[in-house]
């Protein structure tokens, strides 16, 4: 994981209280960040393999509230696994890609608002599979604490928007490159064509 990828992941989880690198607890295998206002809230970035990083977030009691997995295949770290702590229990709730997309699309600032916006679309859904996905997402969000739910929504929106912008930039750069190649090719054809005309004139 390079510095740019590390900073990108850090940005996804940073709120008003910025995370700062904690040199005391960081080592060769993991980088630990703590909040300036609270040294017990950790964000741990642990390199599991050359292209895999696990991110753990803890509350002010040291309990893991979030566990996410990222792939480092391109310039942009890609989130491939999301888990959040169930309120009042000691287990993590996994969210799949469809559920994450719903949180990205319908997530609001508070847990109540997010659940209300998802509940509002339920009666309009005709497809039974989609209805099930929305119901499952609602059930999982209701099992989270207010804070964990709000953090999940904020983080999801950040990395989804970054992925979208990155994708647009990549597509634009590709289109620009394609246009440049076409212009060069057309220029060559034009020169060849003119040269041919000149030969004919002789």
C-alpha positions in Angstrom: 0.0 0.0 0.0 1.5 3.3 -1.1 1.1 6.6 0.6 -1.6 7.8 -1.9 -3.7 4.7 -1.4 -3.3 5.0 2.4 -4.4 8.7 2.3 -7.4 7.8 0.1 -8.7 5.2 2.6 -8.1 7.6 5.4 -10.2 10.2 3.7 -13.1 7.8 3.5 -13.3 7.6 7.3 -12.3 11.1 8.3 -15.1 13.2 9.8 -14.8 16.5 11.6 -12.3 14.9 13.9 -9.3 14.2 11.7 -7.4 10.9 12.2 -3.7 11.4 12.9 -1.0 8.7 12.5 -0.1 7.1 15.8 3.6 6.2 15.7 3.6 4.4 19.1 1.1 1.7 18.0 2.0 1.5 14.3 4.4 -1.2 13.1 5.5 -3.0 9.9 2.2 -4.8 9.5 -0.3 -2.1 10.4 -0.7 1.6 10.5 -2.7 3.0 13.4 -4.5 6.4 13.3 -6.1 8.0 16.3 -8.4 11.1 16.7 -6.9 14.2 18.1 -9.9 14.5 20.5 -9.9 10.8 21.5 -6.9 8.5 21.6 -9.1 5.4 22.0 -10.9 5.7 18.7 -8.6 3.9 16.3 -8.5 3.4 12.6 -6.3 0.5 11.8 -5.0 -0.2 8.3 -3.6 -3.7 8.2 -1.9 -5.1 5.0 -3.2 -8.7 4.6 -1.4 -9.3 1.3 0.3 -7.3 -1.4 -3.1 -6.2 -2.8 -5.4 -6.5 0.2 -6.0 -4.3 3.2 -8.3 -4.7 6.2 -9.6 -1.5 7.8 -10.8 -1.6 11.4 -12.5 1.2 13.2 -13.0 1.2 17.0 -15.1 3.3 19.4 -13.8 5.0 22.5 -14.0 1.7 24.4 -11.7 0.0 21.9 -14.5 -2.1 20.5 -14.3 -2.8 16.7 -17.4 -1.1 15.2 -16.3 -1.5 11.5 -14.4 -4.0 9.5 -13.9 -3.3 5.8 -11.7 -4.9 3.1 -10.1 -3.1 0.2 -8.4 -4.4 -2.9 -5.3 -2.4 -4.1 -5.3 -3.5 -7.7 -5.5 0.0 -9.4 -4.6 3.5 -8.3 -7.8 3.6 -6.3 -8.4 1.3 -3.3 -11.6 -0.7 -4.1 -13.9 -1.6 -1.1 -14.9 -5.3 -1.5 -16.2 -6.2 2.0 -18.2 -4.2 4.6 -19.1 -5.3 8.1 -20.6 -3.2 11.0 -21.1 -4.0 14.7 -24.6 -5.0 15.7 -25.8 -2.7 18.5 -26.0 -4.5 21.9 -24.3 -7.6 20.6 -20.8 -8.8 19.9 -20.9 -9.7 16.2 -20.5 -7.9 12.9 -23.2 -7.6 10.3 -22.0 -8.0 6.7 -23.4 -5.8 3.9 -23.3 -7.1 0.3 -22.8 -5.0 -2.8 -26.6 -4.5 -3.5 -27.2 -3.3 0.1 -24.2 -0.9 -0.1 -25.6 0.5 -3.4 -29.0 1.2 -1.6 -27.2 2.9 1.3 -25.3 5.0 -1.3 -28.5 6.0 -3.1 -30.9 6.5 -0.2 -28.6 7.2 2.8 -29.4 10.3 4.8 -27.6 12.0 7.7 -29.4 10.0 10.4 -30.4 6.4 10.8 -34.1 7.3 11.1 -34.0 9.3 7.8 -32.1 6.6 5.9 -34.6 3.9 7.1 -37.6 6.2 6.3 -36.3 6.8 2.7 -35.9 3.0 2.2 -39.3 2.2 3.8 -40.9 4.8 1.4 -39.7 2.9 -1.7 -40.8 -0.5 -0.5 -44.5 -0.3 -1.5 -43.5 0.8 -5.1 -41.2 -2.2 -5.8 -42.8 -4.9 -7.9 -39.9 -7.2 -8.2 -39.7 -9.6 -5.3 -35.9 -10.0 -5.3 -35.4 -6.2 -5.1 -38.0 -6.0 -2.4 -36.1 -8.6 -0.4 -32.8 -6.7 -0.8 -34.5 -3.5 0.5 -36.1 -5.3 3.4 -32.8 -7.0 4.3 -30.9 -3.6 4.2 -33.6 -2.1 6.5 -33.3 -4.9 8.9 -29.5 -4.6 9.0 -29.5 -0.8 9.4 -32.0 -1.0 12.3 -29.6 -3.4 14.1 -26.9 -0.7 14.1 -26.4 2.1 16.6 -27.1 5.6 15.5 -23.4 6.5 15.3 -22.4 3.4 13.4 -25.2 3.8 10.9 -24.3 7.5 10.3 -20.6 6.6 9.8 -21.5 3.7 7.4 -23.6 6.1 5.3 -20.9 8.8 5.3 -18.1 6.4 4.4 -20.1 4.6 1.7 -21.0 7.9 0.0 -17.4 9.1 0.1 -15.9 6.0 -1.5 -18.7 5.5 -4.0 -18.5 9.1 -5.2 -14.7 8.8 -5.4 -15.0 5.7 -7.5 -17.6 7.3 -9.7 -15.4 10.4 -10.2 -12.3 8.3 -10.9 -14.3 6.2 -13.4 -15.4 9.4 -15.2 -11.9 10.8 -15.2 -10.5 7.5 -16.6 -13.2 7.4 -19.3 -12.5 11.1 -20.3 -8.8 10.4 -20.4 -9.4 7.4 -22.6 -11.7 9.3 -24.9 -9.1 12.2 -25.1 -6.4 9.6 -26.0 -8.6 8.1 -28.6 -9.4 11.5 -30.2 -5.7 12.3 -30.2 -4.9 9.0 -32.1 -7.7 9.7 -34.6 -6.3 13.3 -35.2 -2.8 11.9 -35.8 -4.1 9.2 -38.1 -6.3 11.7 -40.1 -3.3 14.0 -40.4 -1.1 11.2 -41.8 -3.9 10.2 -44.3 -4.3 13.9 -45.3 -0.5 14.2 -46.0 -0.4 11.0 -47.9 -3.5 12.1 -50.0 -1.9 15.4 -50.8 1.4 13.8 -51.7 -0.5 11.5 -54.1 -2.1 14.5 -55.7 1.3 16.2 -56.2 2.7 13.1 -57.9 -0.3 13.1 -60.3 0.3 16.7 -61.2 3.9 15.9 -62.3 
